[in-house]
Amino acid sequence: MIEPTGPLPSTVYWRRRLAAIGAALVTLLLIIWIVGMFSSDGETAQPTNAAAASSSNPPPSMSESAAASSSSTTPPPSPTSEAPPPPPPGPPQPCPDDVIGVAAKANKPFYTIGDQPELSMDITNTGPVPCIRDIGRQHRELTVLTADGATVLWSSNHCLNAVGTETRVLQPKETFNYGTKWAGSTSKEGCGAHTRVGAGDYLLVAKLAGKASSPVVFRLEN
């Protein structure tokens, strides 16, 4: 079986055997190489694709993650809604005439001749802020007039003995009241000519530095 037999020389048969064995070995090596190539291609294809996917979608950095977390949890600052405090008020200014209210008052609408009616005046700051006004005695005046308002019969300043300033800070809606009693007689400048008046209707008017009140009617009866 090992020793070649045949009509040809033995060397020819040995060469044929060696050629066949060599061809078989070459074929075997080629098969092993091909199998190895396919195996290596299958193993490297997946990591290559994974690397490509990883390079196209890089993971977020720590700073990006922190910024995203901060933006999702921290509310934006709200604008300040408080208005600045108003400046402190300055010193009170003089009261203009249009904020000074002057009102005449008689304590009763009817009197008997011989009574001494109680007459008075109210001075009020009708404005919204405090203001300064001199409401001294020489600026205040109560007058009694005839019913038609044409003649002044009596004035509280005809017998004025004392003068002087009385500068006040009048608060809004604050009222000062000043009054006197009327003897029921006439008067003249310098405190003269006292004559008792008769029964009838009379008007009372109050003034502050020339600003007059509305007239108030009262009556003297027998």
TORPA-448536 format. One record per residue: residue number from 1; x, y, z of N, C-alpha, C in turn; residue in one letter. Coordinates in steps of 0.2 Angstrom, whole numbers, plus 5000, padded with zeros to 4 digits. Atoms other than C-alpha are relative to their C-alpha. Layout:
! residues N
+-----+-------+--------+------+--------+---------+------+-------+--------+------+------+
|  nr | neast | nnorth |  nup | caeast | canorth | caup | ceast | cnorth |  cup | rest |
+-----+-------+--------+------+--------+---------+------+-------+--------+------+------+
| NUM |     X |      Y |    Z |      X |       Y |    Z |     X |      Y |    Z |    A |
...
+-----+-------+--------+------+--------+---------+------+-------+--------+------+------+
//
This chain:
! residues 222
+-----+-------+--------+------+--------+---------+------+-------+--------+------+------+
|  nr | neast | nnorth |  nup | caeast | canorth | caup | ceast | cnorth |  cup | rest |
+-----+-------+--------+------+--------+---------+------+-------+--------+------+------+
|   1 |  5004 |   4994 | 5000 |   5000 |    5000 | 5000 |  5004 |   5006 | 5000 |    M |
|   2 |  4996 |   4994 | 5000 |   5014 |    5012 | 5004 |  5005 |   5000 | 4994 |    I |
|   3 |  4995 |   5001 | 5005 |   5026 |    5006 | 4991 |  4996 |   5001 | 4993 |    E |
|   4 |  5003 |   5000 | 5006 |   5020 |    5012 | 4974 |  5001 |   4995 | 4995 |    P |
|   5 |  4999 |   5005 | 5005 |   5017 |    5000 | 4960 |  4997 |   5002 | 4994 |    T |
|   6 |  5003 |   4998 | 5007 |   5013 |    5001 | 4942 |  5006 |   5000 | 4995 |    G |
|   7 |  4996 |   5000 | 5005 |   5021 |    5001 | 4925 |  5005 |   5005 | 5000 |    P |
|   8 |  4995 |   4994 | 5000 |   5030 |    5018 | 4928 |  5005 |   4999 | 5006 |    L |
|   9 |  4995 |   5000 | 4995 |   5045 |    5021 | 4938 |  4997 |   5002 | 5007 |    P |
|  10 |  5002 |   4998 | 4994 |   5042 |    5023 | 4957 |  5000 |   5007 | 5002 |    S |
|  11 |  4999 |   4993 | 4999 |   5048 |    5040 | 4957 |  4995 |   5005 | 4997 |    T |
|  12 |  5006 |   4996 | 5003 |   5034 |    5046 | 4946 |  4994 |   5000 | 5005 |    V |
|  13 |  5006 |   5001 | 4996 |   5021 |    5039 | 4958 |  5001 |   5004 | 5007 |    Y |
|  14 |  4999 |   4996 | 4994 |   5030 |    5048 | 4973 |  4999 |   5007 | 4999 |    W |
|  15 |  5001 |   4993 | 5002 |   5030 |    5064 | 4964 |  4992 |   5002 | 5000 |    R |
|  16 |  5008 |   4999 | 5000 |   5011 |    5062 | 4961 |  4997 |   5001 | 5007 |    R |
|  17 |  5003 |   5000 | 4993 |   5008 |    5059 | 4979 |  5002 |   5006 | 5004 |    R |
|  18 |  4998 |   4994 | 4997 |   5018 |    5073 | 4985 |  4996 |   5006 | 4997 |    L |
|  19 |  5004 |   4994 | 5003 |   5009 |    5085 | 4973 |  4993 |   5000 | 5003 |    A |
|  20 |  5007 |   5001 | 4997 |   4992 |    5078 | 4979 |  5000 |   5003 | 5007 |    A |
|  21 |  5000 |   4998 | 4993 |   4997 |    5080 | 4997 |  5001 |   5008 | 5001 |    I |
|  22 |  4999 |   4993 | 4999 |   5004 |    5098 | 4994 |  4993 |   5004 | 4998 |    G |
|  23 |  5006 |   4996 | 5002 |   4988 |    5103 | 4985 |  4995 |   5000 | 5005 |    A |
|  24 |  5004 |   5001 | 4995 |   4978 |    5096 | 4999 |  5001 |   5005 | 5006 |    A |
|  25 |  4998 |   4996 | 4995 |   4988 |    5106 | 5011 |  4998 |   5007 | 4998 |    L |
|  26 |  5002 |   4993 | 5002 |   4986 |    5122 | 5001 |  4993 |   5002 | 5001 |    V |
|  27 |  5008 |   4999 | 4999 |   4967 |    5120 | 5000 |  4998 |   5001 | 5007 |    T |
|  28 |  5002 |   5000 | 4993 |   4966 |    5117 | 5019 |  5002 |   5007 | 5002 |    L |
|  29 |  4998 |   4993 | 4998 |   4976 |    5133 | 5022 |  4996 |   5005 | 4998 |    L |
|  30 |  5004 |   4995 | 5003 |   4966 |    5143 | 5010 |  4993 |   5000 | 5004 |    L |
|  31 |  5006 |   5000 | 4996 |   4950 |    5137 | 5019 |  5000 |   5003 | 5007 |    I |
|  32 |  4999 |   4997 | 4993 |   4957 |    5141 | 5036 |  5001 |   5008 | 5000 |    I |
|  33 |  4999 |   4992 | 5000 |   4962 |    5159 | 5030 |  4993 |   5003 | 4998 |    W |
|  34 |  5007 |   4997 | 5002 |   4945 |    5162 | 5022 |  4995 |   5000 | 5006 |    I |
|  35 |  5004 |   5000 | 4994 |   4936 |    5157 | 5038 |  5002 |   5005 | 5005 |    V |
|  36 |  4997 |   4995 | 4996 |   4948 |    5168 | 5048 |  4998 |   5007 | 4998 |    G |
|  37 |  5002 |   4993 | 5002 |   4944 |    5183 | 5037 |  4993 |   5001 | 5002 |    M |
|  38 |  5008 |   4999 | 4999 |   4925 |    5181 | 5038 |  4999 |   5001 | 5008 |    F |
|  39 |  5001 |   4999 | 4993 |   4927 |    5179 | 5057 |  5002 |   5006 | 5003 |    S |
|  40 |  4997 |   4994 | 4997 |   4938 |    5194 | 5060 |  4995 |   5006 | 4997 |    S |
|  41 |  5004 |   4994 | 5003 |   4926 |    5205 | 5048 |  4994 |   5000 | 5005 |    D |
|  42 |  5006 |   5000 | 4996 |   4911 |    5200 | 5059 |  5001 |   5003 | 5007 |    G |
|  43 |  4999 |   4998 | 4993 |   4919 |    5204 | 5075 |  5002 |   5008 | 5000 |    E |
|  44 |  4998 |   4992 | 5000 |   4926 |    5222 | 5070 |  4994 |   5004 | 4997 |    T |
|  45 |  5005 |   4996 | 5002 |   4910 |    5227 | 5061 |  4996 |   5004 | 5005 |    A |
|  46 |  5004 |   4997 | 4995 |   4900 |    5230 | 5076 |  5003 |   5005 | 5004 |    Q |
|  47 |  4997 |   4994 | 4997 |   4912 |    5240 | 5086 |  5001 |   5006 | 4996 |    P |
|  48 |  4999 |   4994 | 5004 |   4915 |    5251 | 5071 |  4994 |   5004 | 4999 |    T |
|  49 |  5006 |   4997 | 5000 |   4897 |    5254 | 5069 |  4998 |   5004 | 5007 |    N |
|  50 |  5002 |   4997 | 4993 |   4895 |    5258 | 5088 |  5004 |   5006 | 5001 |    A |
|  51 |  4996 |   4995 | 4999 |   4910 |    5269 | 5087 |  4998 |   5006 | 4996 |    A |
|  52 |  5003 |   4995 | 5004 |   4902 |    5279 | 5073 |  4994 |   5003 | 5003 |    A |
|  53 |  5006 |   4998 | 4997 |   4886 |    5280 | 5082 |  5002 |   5005 | 5006 |    A |
|  54 |  4998 |   4996 | 4994 |   4895 |    5286 | 5098 |  5003 |   5007 | 4998 |    S |
|  55 |  4997 |   4994 | 5002 |   4905 |    5299 | 5088 |  4995 |   5005 | 4997 |    S |
|  56 |  5005 |   4996 | 5003 |   4889 |    5306 | 5080 |  4996 |   5003 | 5005 |    S |
|  57 |  5004 |   4998 | 4994 |   4880 |    5308 | 5097 |  5005 |   5000 | 5006 |    N |
|  58 |  4996 |   5000 | 4994 |   4893 |    5313 | 5110 |  4996 |   5001 | 5006 |    P |
|  59 |  5003 |   4999 | 4994 |   4888 |    5312 | 5128 |  5000 |   5007 | 5003 |    P |
|  60 |  5000 |   4993 | 4997 |   4883 |    5329 | 5137 |  5006 |   5000 | 5005 |    P |
|  61 |  4995 |   4998 | 4995 |   4897 |    5337 | 5146 |  4997 |   5001 | 5007 |    S |
|  62 |  5002 |   4999 | 4993 |   4896 |    5340 | 5165 |  4997 |   5007 | 5000 |    M |
|  63 |  5002 |   4993 | 5000 |   4894 |    5359 | 5162 |  4993 |   5000 | 4996 |    S |
|  64 |  5006 |   5000 | 5004 |   4880 |    5356 | 5149 |  4994 |   4997 | 5005 |    E |
|  65 |  5005 |   5003 | 4995 |   4871 |    5344 | 5162 |  4998 |   5005 | 5005 |    S |
|  66 |  5001 |   4995 | 4994 |   4873 |    5357 | 5176 |  4995 |   5005 | 4997 |    A |
|  67 |  5004 |   4994 | 5002 |   4866 |    5371 | 5165 |  4993 |   4998 | 4999 |    A |
|  68 |  5007 |   5002 | 5002 |   4851 |    5360 | 5159 |  4996 |   4999 | 5007 |    A |
|  69 |  5004 |   5001 | 4993 |   4847 |    5355 | 5178 |  4998 |   5007 | 5003 |    S |
|  70 |  5001 |   4994 | 4997 |   4849 |    5373 | 5183 |  4994 |   5004 | 4997 |    S |
|  71 |  5006 |   4996 | 5003 |   4837 |    5380 | 5170 |  4994 |   4997 | 5001 |    S |
|  72 |  5007 |   5003 | 4999 |   4824 |    5367 | 5173 |  4998 |   5001 | 5008 |    S |
|  73 |  5002 |   5000 | 4993 |   4824 |    5369 | 5192 |  5000 |   5007 | 5003 |    T |
|  74 |  5000 |   4993 | 4997 |   4828 |    5388 | 5195 |  4995 |   5004 | 4996 |    T |
|  75 |  5004 |   4995 | 5004 |   4814 |    5400 | 5191 |  5003 |   5006 | 4999 |    P |
|  76 |  4997 |   4994 | 5002 |   4818 |    5416 | 5182 |  4998 |   5005 | 5006 |    P |
|  77 |  5001 |   4995 | 4995 |   4820 |    5431 | 5194 |  4994 |   5005 | 4998 |    P |
|  78 |  5005 |   4996 | 5001 |   4804 |    5441 | 5195 |  5002 |   5007 | 5001 |    S |
|  79 |  4998 |   4993 | 4999 |   4805 |    5460 | 5192 |  4997 |   5003 | 5007 |    P |
|  80 |  5002 |   4997 | 4993 |   4803 |    5471 | 5208 |  4994 |   5004 | 4998 |    T |
|  81 |  5007 |   4996 | 5000 |   4785 |    5477 | 5210 |  5000 |   5006 | 5004 |    S |
|  82 |  5001 |   4994 | 4995 |   4788 |    5489 | 5224 |  5003 |   5006 | 4997 |    E |
|  83 |  4998 |   4994 | 5002 |   4788 |    5507 | 5220 |  5005 |   5003 | 5005 |    A |
|  84 |  4995 |   4997 | 4995 |   4802 |    5518 | 5227 |  4996 |   5005 | 5005 |    P |
|  85 |  5004 |   4996 | 4995 |   4796 |    5527 | 5243 |  5000 |   5007 | 4998 |    P |
|  86 |  5000 |   4993 | 5002 |   4790 |    5545 | 5240 |  5005 |   5004 | 5004 |    P |
|  87 |  4996 |   4996 | 4997 |   4801 |    5559 | 5245 |  4997 |   5003 | 5006 |    P |
|  88 |  5003 |   4997 | 4994 |   4798 |    5566 | 5263 |  4997 |   5007 | 4998 |    P |
|  89 |  5003 |   4994 | 5002 |   4786 |    5581 | 5262 |  5004 |   5006 | 5003 |    P |
|  90 |  4997 |   4994 | 4998 |   4793 |    5598 | 5263 |  4996 |   5004 | 5006 |    G |
|  91 |  5004 |   4996 | 4995 |   4788 |    5612 | 5276 |  4994 |   5003 | 4997 |    P |
|  92 |  5007 |   4998 | 5002 |   4770 |    5618 | 5275 |  5001 |   5007 | 4996 |    P |
|  93 |  5000 |   4994 | 5004 |   4767 |    5632 | 5262 |  4994 |   5004 | 5003 |    Q |
|  94 |  5005 |   4996 | 4998 |   4756 |    5647 | 5265 |  4993 |   4998 | 4997 |    P |
|  95 |  5007 |   5003 | 5002 |   4737 |    5643 | 5263 |  4997 |   5005 | 4995 |    C |
|  96 |  5003 |   4995 | 5005 |   4730 |    5651 | 5247 |  4992 |   5001 | 5002 |    P |
|  97 |  5007 |   4998 | 4998 |   4712 |    5659 | 5249 |  4995 |   4994 | 4998 |    D |
|  98 |  5005 |   5005 | 5002 |   4704 |    5645 | 5239 |  5000 |   4994 | 5004 |    D |
|  99 |  5000 |   5006 | 4996 |   4708 |    5632 | 5252 |  4997 |   5002 | 5007 |    V |
| 100 |  5002 |   4997 | 4993 |   4702 |    5643 | 5267 |  4992 |   5001 | 5000 |    I |
| 101 |  5007 |   4999 | 4999 |   4684 |    5641 | 5272 |  4998 |   5004 | 5006 |    G |
| 102 |  5003 |   4996 | 4995 |   4675 |    5654 | 5282 |  4993 |   5000 | 5001 |    V |
| 103 |  5007 |   5001 | 4999 |   4658 |    5651 | 5290 |  4998 |   5005 | 5006 |    A |
| 104 |  5003 |   4996 | 4994 |   4647 |    5663 | 5301 |  4995 |   4996 | 5003 |    A |
| 105 |  5004 |   5004 | 4996 |   4637 |    5655 | 5315 |  4997 |   5005 | 5005 |    K |
| 106 |  5004 |   4997 | 4994 |   4623 |    5662 | 5327 |  4998 |   4994 | 5004 |    A |
| 107 |  5002 |   5006 | 4996 |   4619 |    5650 | 5341 |  4993 |   4999 | 5000 |    N |
| 108 |  5008 |   5001 | 5000 |   4600 |    5653 | 5339 |  4998 |   5004 | 4994 |    K |
| 109 |  5003 |   4996 | 5006 |   4589 |    5659 | 5324 |  4996 |   5005 | 5003 |    P |
| 110 |  5005 |   4994 | 4997 |   4578 |    5670 | 5336 |  5003 |   5002 | 5006 |    F |
| 111 |  4998 |   4997 | 4994 |   4582 |    5682 | 5350 |  4995 |   5005 | 5002 |    Y |
| 112 |  5004 |   4995 | 4997 |   4573 |    5693 | 5361 |  5004 |   5007 | 5001 |    T |
| 113 |  4997 |   4993 | 4999 |   4577 |    5712 | 5361 |  5003 |   5000 | 5007 |    I |
| 114 |  4997 |   5000 | 4993 |   4589 |    5714 | 5376 |  5005 |   4994 | 5001 |    G |
| 115 |  4996 |   5006 | 5000 |   4597 |    5697 | 5373 |  5007 |   5002 | 4997 |    D |
| 116 |  4993 |   4999 | 5003 |   4616 |    5696 | 5369 |  5001 |   4994 | 4995 |    Q |
| 117 |  4998 |   5006 | 5004 |   4617 |    5684 | 5354 |  5007 |   4998 | 5000 |    P |
| 118 |  4993 |   5003 | 5001 |   4632 |    5673 | 5353 |  5001 |   4999 | 4993 |    E |
| 119 |  4998 |   5001 | 5007 |   4640 |    5675 | 5336 |  5007 |   4998 | 4999 |    L |
| 120 |  4994 |   5003 | 5000 |   4655 |    5666 | 5330 |  5002 |   4999 | 4992 |    S |
| 121 |  4998 |   5002 | 5006 |   4665 |    5661 | 5315 |  5005 |   4994 | 5000 |    M |
| 122 |  4995 |   5005 | 5001 |   4674 |    5645 | 5309 |  5005 |   5001 | 4994 |    D |
| 123 |  4995 |   4999 | 5005 |   4690 |    5645 | 5299 |  5003 |   4993 | 4999 |    I |
| 124 |  4998 |   5007 | 5002 |   4694 |    5628 | 5290 |  5005 |   5000 | 4994 |    T |
| 125 |  4996 |   5001 | 5006 |   4708 |    5622 | 5279 |  4996 |   4994 | 4996 |    N |
| 126 |  5004 |   5005 | 5005 |   4698 |    5613 | 5265 |  5005 |   4997 | 4995 |    T |
| 127 |  4995 |   5003 | 5005 |   4714 |    5608 | 5256 |  5002 |   4993 | 5002 |    G |
| 128 |  4998 |   5007 | 4999 |   4722 |    5591 | 5255 |  5007 |   5000 | 5004 |    P |
| 129 |  4993 |   5000 | 4996 |   4739 |    5596 | 5264 |  5000 |   5006 | 5005 |    V |
| 130 |  4999 |   4995 | 4995 |   4744 |    5606 | 5279 |  5002 |   5007 | 4997 |    P |
| 131 |  4997 |   4993 | 5003 |   4747 |    5625 | 5276 |  5000 |   5005 | 5006 |    C |
| 132 |  4999 |   4994 | 4994 |   4751 |    5641 | 5286 |  4996 |   5006 | 4998 |    I |
| 133 |  5004 |   4994 | 5001 |   4740 |    5655 | 5288 |  5000 |   5004 | 5007 |    R |
| 134 |  5000 |   4996 | 4994 |   4740 |    5670 | 5300 |  4992 |   5002 | 5001 |    D |
| 135 |  5007 |   4999 | 4998 |   4722 |    5670 | 5308 |  5000 |   5005 | 5006 |    I |
| 136 |  5000 |   4995 | 4994 |   4726 |    5684 | 5321 |  4994 |   5004 | 5000 |    G |
| 137 |  5006 |   4996 | 4999 |   4713 |    5695 | 5328 |  4999 |   5006 | 4996 |    R |
| 138 |  5001 |   4995 | 5005 |   4716 |    5709 | 5316 |  4998 |   4998 | 4993 |    Q |
| 139 |  5002 |   5003 | 5006 |   4712 |    5698 | 5302 |  4993 |   4997 | 5000 |    H |
| 140 |  5006 |   5003 | 4999 |   4696 |    5691 | 5309 |  4995 |   5006 | 5001 |    R |
| 141 |  5006 |   4995 | 4999 |   4679 |    5701 | 5308 |  4994 |   4997 | 5000 |    E |
| 142 |  5007 |   5002 | 5001 |   4661 |    5698 | 5312 |  4996 |   5006 | 4999 |    L |
| 143 |  5004 |   4994 | 5002 |   4648 |    5710 | 5305 |  4993 |   4998 | 5000 |    T |
| 144 |  5007 |   5000 | 5000 |   4630 |    5713 | 5308 |  4997 |   5005 | 4995 |    V |
| 145 |  5002 |   4996 | 5005 |   4621 |    5720 | 5293 |  4992 |   5000 | 5000 |    L |
| 146 |  5007 |   4999 | 5001 |   4603 |    5726 | 5288 |  4998 |   4994 | 4996 |    T |
| 147 |  5003 |   5006 | 5004 |   4592 |    5712 | 5280 |  5002 |   5000 | 4993 |    A |
| 148 |  4998 |   4999 | 5007 |   4596 |    5719 | 5263 |  5007 |   4999 | 4998 |    D |
| 149 |  4992 |   5000 | 5001 |   4615 |    5718 | 5266 |  5003 |   5007 | 4998 |    G |
| 150 |  4997 |   4994 | 5003 |   4617 |    5736 | 5261 |  5004 |   5004 | 5006 |    A |
| 151 |  4997 |   4995 | 4995 |   4622 |    5744 | 5278 |  5003 |   4995 | 5006 |    T |
| 152 |  4996 |   5004 | 4995 |   4635 |    5737 | 5291 |  4997 |   5004 | 5007 |    V |
| 153 |  5002 |   4997 | 4994 |   4627 |    5740 | 5308 |  5005 |   5000 | 5006 |    L |
| 154 |  4995 |   5001 | 4995 |   4640 |    5733 | 5319 |  5006 |   4996 | 4998 |    W |
| 155 |  4994 |   5004 | 5001 |   4658 |    5726 | 5318 |  5004 |   4998 | 5006 |    S |
| 156 |  4996 |   5002 | 4994 |   4668 |    5716 | 5330 |  5007 |   5004 | 5000 |    S |
| 157 |  4994 |   4997 | 5000 |   4683 |    5726 | 5325 |  5000 |   5008 | 5001 |    N |
| 158 |  5001 |   4993 | 4999 |   4676 |    5743 | 5328 |  5003 |   5002 | 5007 |    H |
| 159 |  4997 |   4999 | 4993 |   4681 |    5741 | 5347 |  5006 |   4996 | 5001 |    C |
| 160 |  4995 |   5004 | 4999 |   4696 |    5731 | 5344 |  5006 |   5003 | 5004 |    L |
| 161 |  4995 |   4997 | 4995 |   4709 |    5734 | 5358 |  5007 |   4997 | 4999 |    N |
| 162 |  4993 |   5003 | 5001 |   4723 |    5722 | 5354 |  5000 |   4997 | 4993 |    A |
| 163 |  4999 |   5003 | 5006 |   4731 |    5716 | 5338 |  5006 |   4996 | 5001 |    V |
| 164 |  4995 |   5005 | 5000 |   4744 |    5703 | 5334 |  5000 |   4995 | 4995 |    G |
| 165 |  5000 |   5005 | 5005 |   4749 |    5689 | 5323 |  4998 |   4993 | 5004 |    T |
| 166 |  5002 |   5007 | 4997 |   4742 |    5671 | 5326 |  5001 |   4995 | 4994 |    E |
| 167 |  4999 |   5004 | 5005 |   4751 |    5661 | 5313 |  4999 |   4993 | 5002 |    T |
| 168 |  5001 |   5007 | 4998 |   4745 |    5643 | 5313 |  5001 |   4996 | 4994 |    R |
| 169 |  5000 |   5005 | 5006 |   4748 |    5627 | 5303 |  4994 |   4997 | 5001 |    V |
| 170 |  5007 |   5003 | 5000 |   4731 |    5622 | 5298 |  5000 |   4993 | 4996 |    L |
| 171 |  5001 |   5007 | 5003 |   4729 |    5603 | 5295 |  4994 |   4999 | 4996 |    Q |
| 172 |  5006 |   5001 | 5004 |   4717 |    5597 | 5282 |  4994 |   4998 | 5004 |    P |
| 173 |  5007 |   5000 | 4996 |   4699 |    5599 | 5288 |  5000 |   5002 | 5007 |    K |
| 174 |  5000 |   4997 | 4993 |   4705 |    5607 | 5304 |  4996 |   5006 | 5000 |    E |
| 175 |  5005 |   4994 | 5000 |   4693 |    5620 | 5310 |  5002 |   5004 | 5007 |    T |
| 176 |  4999 |   4996 | 4994 |   4697 |    5635 | 5322 |  4993 |   5004 | 5001 |    F |
| 177 |  5006 |   4996 | 4999 |   4682 |    5644 | 5330 |  5001 |   5006 | 5005 |    N |
| 178 |  5000 |   4993 | 4996 |   4681 |    5662 | 5337 |  4993 |   5003 | 5000 |    Y |
| 179 |  5007 |   4997 | 4999 |   4666 |    5670 | 5344 |  5000 |   5006 | 5005 |    G |
| 180 |  5001 |   4994 | 4995 |   4660 |    5685 | 5354 |  4992 |   5001 | 5001 |    T |
| 181 |  5007 |   4998 | 4999 |   4643 |    5692 | 5361 |  4999 |   5007 | 4997 |    K |
| 182 |  5002 |   4993 | 5003 |   4634 |    5706 | 5352 |  4995 |   5003 | 5005 |    W |
| 183 |  5005 |   4997 | 4996 |   4625 |    5718 | 5363 |  4994 |   5003 | 4997 |    A |
| 184 |  5007 |   4998 | 5003 |   4611 |    5722 | 5351 |  5000 |   5007 | 4998 |    G |
| 185 |  5000 |   4993 | 5002 |   4617 |    5739 | 5346 |  5005 |   5001 | 4995 |    S |
| 186 |  4996 |   4998 | 5006 |   4626 |    5748 | 5332 |  5007 |   5002 | 5003 |    T |
| 187 |  4993 |   4998 | 4998 |   4645 |    5753 | 5332 |  5003 |   5004 | 4994 |    S |
| 188 |  4997 |   4996 | 5005 |   4656 |    5765 | 5323 |  5008 |   4998 | 5001 |    K |
| 189 |  4993 |   5001 | 5000 |   4675 |    5764 | 5319 |  5002 |   5005 | 5006 |    E |
| 190 |  4997 |   4997 | 4994 |   4684 |    5769 | 5335 |  4995 |   4999 | 5006 |    G |
| 191 |  5005 |   5002 | 4995 |   4670 |    5761 | 5346 |  4995 |   5005 | 5003 |    C |
| 192 |  5005 |   4995 | 4998 |   4657 |    5775 | 5346 |  4994 |   4998 | 4997 |    G |
| 193 |  5007 |   5000 | 5003 |   4639 |    5778 | 5342 |  4996 |   4993 | 5001 |    A |
| 194 |  5003 |   5006 | 4999 |   4631 |    5764 | 5351 |  4992 |   5001 | 5001 |    H |
| 195 |  5007 |   4999 | 5000 |   4612 |    5763 | 5347 |  4997 |   4994 | 5000 |    T |
| 196 |  5003 |   5006 | 5000 |   4601 |    5749 | 5351 |  4995 |   4999 | 4994 |    R |
| 197 |  5004 |   5001 | 5006 |   4593 |    5741 | 5336 |  4993 |   4997 | 5002 |    V |
| 198 |  5007 |   5003 | 4999 |   4574 |    5736 | 5334 |  4999 |   4993 | 4998 |    G |
| 199 |  5002 |   5007 | 5002 |   4565 |    5720 | 5330 |  5001 |   5000 | 4993 |    A |
| 200 |  4999 |   5001 | 5007 |   4568 |    5713 | 5313 |  5005 |   4994 | 4998 |    G |
| 201 |  4995 |   5005 | 5003 |   4579 |    5701 | 5302 |  5007 |   5004 | 4999 |    D |
| 202 |  4993 |   4997 | 5001 |   4598 |    5704 | 5302 |  5004 |   4995 | 4997 |    Y |
| 203 |  4996 |   5005 | 5004 |   4612 |    5696 | 5292 |  5007 |   5000 | 5004 |    L |
| 204 |  4994 |   5001 | 4997 |   4628 |    5690 | 5300 |  5005 |   4997 | 4995 |    L |
| 205 |  4995 |   5002 | 5005 |   4644 |    5689 | 5289 |  5007 |   5000 | 5004 |    V |
| 206 |  4994 |   5001 | 4997 |   4661 |    5683 | 5295 |  5005 |   5001 | 4994 |    A |
| 207 |  4994 |   4999 | 5005 |   4678 |    5688 | 5286 |  5006 |   4998 | 5003 |    K |
| 208 |  4993 |   5001 | 4998 |   4696 |    5683 | 5287 |  5004 |   5003 | 4994 |    L |
| 209 |  4995 |   4997 | 5004 |   4708 |    5695 | 5279 |  4996 |   5002 | 4993 |    A |
| 210 |  5004 |   4998 | 5006 |   4694 |    5701 | 5267 |  4996 |   4995 | 4997 |    G |
| 211 |  5004 |   5005 | 5003 |   4687 |    5684 | 5262 |  4994 |   4999 | 5005 |    K |
| 212 |  5006 |   5000 | 4997 |   4669 |    5684 | 5267 |  4996 |   4993 | 5000 |    A |
| 213 |  5004 |   5006 | 5000 |   4657 |    5670 | 5272 |  4994 |   5001 | 4997 |    S |
| 214 |  5007 |   4999 | 5002 |   4640 |    5667 | 5266 |  4996 |   5003 | 5006 |    S |
| 215 |  5004 |   4996 | 4994 |   4627 |    5678 | 5276 |  4996 |   4995 | 5003 |    P |
| 216 |  5005 |   5005 | 4996 |   4617 |    5669 | 5290 |  4995 |   5005 | 5003 |    V |
| 217 |  5005 |   4996 | 4998 |   4600 |    5676 | 5294 |  4998 |   4998 | 5007 |    V |
| 218 |  5003 |   5001 | 4994 |   4594 |    5678 | 5312 |  4995 |   5006 | 5002 |    F |
| 219 |  5005 |   4995 | 4999 |   4580 |    5688 | 5320 |  5000 |   5002 | 5007 |    R |
| 220 |  5001 |   4997 | 4993 |   4577 |    5700 | 5335 |  4992 |   5001 | 5000 |    L |
| 221 |  5008 |   5000 | 4999 |   4559 |    5699 | 5342 |  4999 |   5004 | 5007 |    E |
| 222 |  5002 |   4997 | 4994 |   4550 |    5710 | 5355 |  4998 |   4995 | 5005 |    N |
+-----+-------+--------+------+--------+---------+------+-------+--------+------+------+
//
